[in-house]
Amino acid sequence: MILRKTLPLIALCIVLSCKNEPPKEALEKVTMDEDYDPEANLSALRIELRPIGSPVANYVHAVRTGNLLFLAGKGPRQANGENVVGKLGLDLTVEEGYNAAREAGINQLSVLKEELGDLRKVKRIVNVKGMVNAIPEFTDQSKVINGYSDLMVAVFGEKGKHSRAAVGMGSLPGNMAVEVEMVVEVYE
């Protein structure tokens, strides 16, 4: 009777102990390309990351669950500390919106660096949600958020390609031109 109850447990232990998987550290070394250096790419682009400061409301900059990092929305705060503000299609051109989205991308990269310590720990950019402060008739949200997406690909290469939404909003906090959220897969 005891043997009948313990036999499935013994079989399970044997199966689990016979798995021929390399340790996680070995997997990471195999999957992390030696030529992969996002920080060198930032340097080549002449982009300096910025201090991220404290959140301005009741939230945190990033939440990690497993190997996914969820980044809170960031706006186009420039190096001088000022946000790019205004509505696309009224106050700002598509090119100005593109540059604002790129600024938001620099701010998100600053959060990533703060959270991970080394941007080589980014396995891939998974998803981007870009919100554009625009008049109802404005329809070039994708062209604006390309400023963010193009930056991620320039910094991370193929690992920077992501799924994305680019949507128009009636308003954004502080009248900022764009706000972008991001989900990133990281090496454990």
Secondary structure, 3 states (H helix, E strand, C coil): CHHHHHHHHHHHHHHHHCCCCCCHHHHHHHHCCCCCCHHHHHHHCCCCCCCCCCCCCCCCCEEEECCEEEEEEECCECCCCCECECCECCCECHHHHHHHHHHHHHHHHHHHHHHHCCHHHEEEEEEEEEEEEECCCCCCHHHHHHHHHHHHHHHHHHHHCCEEEEEEECCCHHHECEEEEEEEEECC
